[in-house]
Amino acid sequence: MNAFLAIDTTTGTSVAVVAGDRVLAEINVDDRMGHSENIGSALVEVLKRADVRASDLTAVVAGRGPAPFTGLRVGIAAAVAFAEGIGRPLFGVVSHDAMALAAFDAGLQASAEHPLLITTDARRSEVYFTIYSGLDAHGIPTRMTEPAVAKPAALEALLQEQGITAQTTEVTMSAAALGRVAQSQLLVGLVSDDVTALYLRAPDAVEPKARGRIGKAVS
């Protein structure tokens, strides 16, 4: 069984075990501030529900965002630790790709002339966004733009400037969709081991700088 464990914390906490087109189990916790508290129990529970041992997994998939620093780093760190712990490959997937797949699975049709616009909250009165023209021949969402961040008004101006009439839809982040994107990418040699977090700007929380010493040393 080619089972992937997928982990995403771009919004809430979402974990899933997928095997091909089958979702063996998925857990979603809609708590955008409690990623560290929720990730451990969610991982234990999703493996239990899928009736899969960690050693049965083929790979681990991490959602790369875009997302704010605090939540996103939790999921990526968990995926890295889990993959290293069981000695399995670690793959990275842009989280907006998974959201686009979920939208297309729900029946939404898109094209270059009438694309899908995926947006997520970036805080600071901004949004992360990616534009998609549909699915390629392998069922992988096709990006027209790379993930970016902007004020809503600036995004609207950009769309108007480019003459793009984008459509939006309500879609929640799904680790199951994340895992399915990774499996489709693997089949055609497009899967990536890059799990670099897509913050797209300096984090809201930063490490404090070391204080300089006042005065000068006396020898």
N, C-alpha and C positions, 0 to 999 in steps of 0.2 A: 504494500500500500504506500503510495506516494503522498504522505501526510505532511502538511506544512502547519506550523504554529505561527499565527500572525498576531502582531501586537501594535496597537496604535493609541496614542494619547494626545492627538492634536486637538481634540475637543474634550470629551469625557474619556473614559477608559474603555477600550474595546479590544477583546481578545477572541480568537477563533481558531479552530482546527478544521482545515479543509483538505479534501483529497479529490483532485480534479474539479468537476463541477459540483461535487457534493460538499455540503457544509455539515460536518460531523457534530459540531457544537459551536455556539457563539454566546458570549456574555458581553453586555453593554451596561456600563454604569454611567448614568448621566450626572456626573459630579465633576465640574470643571476645575475644582480646587483641591480635590482629594486624591490625585493620581498616585502619590506615594503610598497612601493608606489602602487603596483599592487594588493595586496591581498584583500583589502577591496572592491574595485570596482568589482573585479572578483567574489567575493562571492555574492554581490548584483545581478549582472548580471546573474549568473548561476541559481539562484533561480527563477529569472524572466523568463528565457528561459525555465526552466523545468516546470513552472507554479505550483510551490510548495511553500508553506509558510514554514517558519522555524519551526513552530509548527507541521507541517505534517511529519517532519523527524523522523526516528526511531533511528538513531545513527549518530555519526560523526566519520570519520576515518582519522587518521594522518599518513602520510608517515614518517617513522623513519630514512630514509637514508639507506646506508651511504652517507654522504655528508659533505662538509665543514661547519663549525660552523655558519657563518654569515647568509647564506640563510636558512639552515635547521631549525634553531630556530624560524624563522618567521612563517613558516607553522605550526609547532607544537604548538606554542603559540596561533595562531589563532584558531586551532582546539580545544584546551583546553578551550579557552574563549567562543567559540561558543557552545560547548557541555554544559558547565556550565550555559550559559545564557538561554538555552532552556530546561535544565534539562533532557538531553538525555545521554545514554552511550557513552563513548569515547573508540575507539579501535585503536590499533597501528599495522601497517603492514610494513614489510621490503620493502623498495621501489624497490629493485632489484627483489623481487618476482613479483611485478606488471609488470616490464619490461620483465621478463621471460614469464609471461602469454601473454603479447602482442605479443611476438615473436612466441609463440606456436599457438596463434590464427591466426597468419599470415601464418601458415602452416609449420613452422620449426619442424623437427623431431629430437629428442635427445634420447640418451641412456647413460648408465654408461660407455660404450666403446667409445661413440662419443658425449660427453655432450655439453651443451650450456654454453658459458662463457659470462657473463654480466660484462661490465666494465663501469665505469663513472669517470670523471675527479676529482681527489683528490687534484689538485694543487701541488706545490712543486715538479713538475716532477714525480708525482706518480699517481696511479689509484686505485680506489676501485674495488674489484672484488668478484663475487660469481659464483659458478659453479652449474649447474642444470642437472639432468638426465632425466627430462621430467615432466609429470603431473601424480599425483596419481589418484586413482579411483574416487576421488571427484573433480577432475579438479584443484587441487592446485599444484603449482610448487614444485618439490622435490629438495631440496638442497643437493649437495654432499659436499659442504663446507659452512661454515658460512662466512658472509661478512668479508673481510680483506682489507688491504691496502699494496701496494708494488710498487717498481719501476718496469716499464715494463720489464726490463731485468731480474729482480729477479723473476717476475711472469712467464716469459718464461722458466727460468731455473727450476722453481718448476714444471711446467707442464711436461717438459722433464724428470725430475727426477722421477715423478710419472707415466710416460708413458701415459699421457693423451693427446689425440688429440682432442682438443676442437674446436668447431665452434663458430663463432661470426656472428652477424648480426646487421644492422643499426636499432635501435629501440629507440624511444623517450619516455620519462616518460609520463604516462597517469594516471591521477587521476581516470578516469573511470575504468581502470584495477585494480587500488588500491582498489576501492570500491567493485569490483567484487570478488577479493581475500578475502576481509573481509567477504562478504556475504557467500561465499563458506565455509570459516572457521567456521562461526557461525552455519551453518547447521549441522556440524559434531562435534561441541563443541571444536574447536581448536582456536577460536578467542581469542585474547589477549588484555587486557586493559593496557599493558605496552607500553607507548609512550616515553620511554627513547631514546634520540637522539643517533644515531650511528655515532659519530665523528671518533672513532677508533684511535684517537691521540689527543694531546693537540691542542686547537683551535689556528688558526692563529692570532686572536685578543683576547687579555686577558685583564682582569681588571687590572688597574695599582695598584701596591702595595702601601699601606699607607707608607708615609715617616716616618722614625724613628726620634725622637727628638735628637738633638745634645746636648751633655753634660748631666748633671744629675740634677734632681730636688733638689732645696734647701729648706730645712724645717726651 
